[in-house]
Amino acid sequence: MELMMIDATNMIFLLVVGLYVVLLGMILAYVYFDAQQRGLNGWLIAGMTFFTGTIAGALAWLLLRPKLKPQPIPVKR
């Protein structure tokens, strides 16, 4: 059995895959919390974003998301 050497090509590949996973997580987290803030099921919207292709799904969410309803600020007297 031969030991696997980590060379520059493998390191670049692992770096690209790791960067993709981090960006994927950040995009899906943003979509999840934005959907929750707008009163929708965040897991459903994040799942639809993931399965429609993350970039296309995120762009579709940004274009088709409902308006944010302003929350009243309570004032103490």
C-alpha positions as a Markdown table, in Angstrom:
| # | Residue | x | y | z |
|---|---|---|---|---|
| 1 | Met | 0.0 | 0.0 | 0.0 |
| 2 | Glu | 1.4 | 3.3 | -1.0 |
| 3 | Leu | 1.1 | 6.5 | 1.1 |
| 4 | Met | -0.7 | 9.3 | -0.6 |
| 5 | Met | 1.3 | 12.4 | -0.9 |
| 6 | Ile | -0.4 | 15.8 | -0.8 |
| 7 | Asp | 0.9 | 17.8 | -3.7 |
| 8 | Ala | 0.0 | 21.2 | -5.0 |
| 9 | Thr | -2.7 | 19.9 | -7.3 |
| 10 | Asn | -4.5 | 18.1 | -4.5 |
| 11 | Met | -4.2 | 21.1 | -2.2 |
| 12 | Ile | -5.7 | 23.5 | -4.8 |
| 13 | Phe | -8.5 | 21.0 | -5.4 |
| 14 | Leu | -9.2 | 20.7 | -1.6 |
| 15 | Leu | -9.1 | 24.5 | -1.3 |
| 16 | Val | -11.6 | 25.0 | -4.1 |
| 17 | Val | -14.0 | 22.4 | -2.7 |
| 18 | Gly | -13.7 | 23.9 | 0.8 |
| 19 | Leu | -14.3 | 27.4 | -0.5 |
| 20 | Tyr | -17.4 | 26.2 | -2.4 |
| 21 | Val | -18.8 | 24.5 | 0.7 |
| 22 | Val | -18.2 | 27.6 | 2.9 |
| 23 | Leu | -19.9 | 29.9 | 0.3 |
| 24 | Leu | -22.8 | 27.4 | -0.1 |
| 25 | Gly | -23.3 | 27.4 | 3.6 |
| 26 | Met | -23.3 | 31.2 | 3.8 |
| 27 | Ile | -25.7 | 31.6 | 0.9 |
| 28 | Leu | -28.1 | 29.0 | 2.4 |
| 29 | Ala | -27.9 | 30.5 | 5.8 |
| 30 | Tyr | -28.7 | 34.0 | 4.4 |
| 31 | Val | -31.7 | 32.6 | 2.5 |
| 32 | Tyr | -32.9 | 30.7 | 5.6 |
| 33 | Phe | -32.8 | 33.7 | 8.0 |
| 34 | Asp | -34.3 | 36.0 | 5.4 |
| 35 | Ala | -37.2 | 33.7 | 4.8 |
| 36 | Gln | -37.8 | 33.3 | 8.5 |
| 37 | Gln | -37.7 | 37.1 | 8.9 |
| 38 | Arg | -40.3 | 37.5 | 6.2 |
| 39 | Gly | -42.7 | 35.0 | 7.8 |
| 40 | Leu | -42.0 | 31.9 | 5.6 |
| 41 | Asn | -40.6 | 28.5 | 6.4 |
| 42 | Gly | -36.9 | 28.9 | 6.2 |
| 43 | Trp | -36.1 | 25.2 | 5.8 |
| 44 | Leu | -38.4 | 24.9 | 2.8 |
| 45 | Ile | -37.0 | 28.0 | 1.1 |
| 46 | Ala | -33.4 | 27.0 | 1.8 |
| 47 | Gly | -34.1 | 23.5 | 0.5 |
| 48 | Met | -35.7 | 24.8 | -2.7 |
| 49 | Thr | -32.7 | 27.1 | -3.1 |
| 50 | Phe | -30.3 | 24.2 | -2.7 |
| 51 | Phe | -32.1 | 21.8 | -5.1 |
| 52 | Thr | -32.6 | 24.4 | -7.8 |
| 53 | Gly | -29.0 | 25.2 | -8.0 |
| 54 | Thr | -27.7 | 27.5 | -5.3 |
| 55 | Ile | -26.9 | 30.5 | -7.5 |
| 56 | Ala | -30.0 | 30.3 | -9.6 |
| 57 | Gly | -32.2 | 29.5 | -6.5 |
| 58 | Ala | -30.7 | 32.4 | -4.5 |
| 59 | Leu | -31.3 | 34.8 | -7.4 |
| 60 | Ala | -34.9 | 33.6 | -7.8 |
| 61 | Trp | -35.4 | 34.1 | -4.0 |
| 62 | Leu | -34.0 | 37.6 | -4.2 |
| 63 | Leu | -36.3 | 38.5 | -7.1 |
| 64 | Leu | -39.5 | 36.8 | -5.9 |
| 65 | Arg | -39.3 | 37.1 | -2.1 |
| 66 | Pro | -42.2 | 38.9 | -0.4 |
| 67 | Lys | -41.9 | 42.4 | 0.9 |
| 68 | Leu | -40.7 | 42.8 | 4.5 |
| 69 | Lys | -43.4 | 44.1 | 6.7 |
| 70 | Pro | -42.2 | 46.8 | 9.1 |
| 71 | Gln | -42.4 | 45.9 | 12.7 |
| 72 | Pro | -43.7 | 48.5 | 15.1 |
| 73 | Ile | -41.3 | 49.6 | 17.8 |
| 74 | Pro | -42.8 | 49.5 | 21.3 |
| 75 | Val | -42.5 | 52.7 | 23.2 |
| 76 | Lys | -42.5 | 52.7 | 27.0 |
| 77 | Arg | -44.2 | 55.6 | 28.8 |
